Amino acid sequence: MQWNMRLKAAERGIWKSAEMRRRLADAGLELSAGKMSALWTGTPTTIRLDDLDVICEVLGCGPSELLIREPDKVAARRPGREETASGERSTFVVAPRFGKPKSEPPL
């Protein structure tokens, strides 16, 4: 996911994190300067849903406008795929092993 709060704030005429922090405080969300800096400059690893709700209210947007999906990154994390020299992805097929099972289920 990509965090898009700074762009959404700019669209609303909010150019400084201090102004955003003040507006969030007016809406009932008190953030420390450090927490506000992390939200303003980077992508948070976690965010409380209550906080996200207030941020969306202040910016007049929905969560889908703040959190942008990155499907390429998700695809790259899938196990069993490797990239070939031509840039294509190959998929490994997992086949079941046949033979005598380790144990029999109780009757």
Secondary structure, 3 states (H helix, E strand, C coil): CEECHHHHHHHCCCCCHHHHHHHHHHCCCCCCHHHHHHHHHCCCCCCCHHHHHHHHHHHCCCHHHHEECCHHHHHHHCCCEEECCCCCEEECCCCCCCCCCCCCCCC
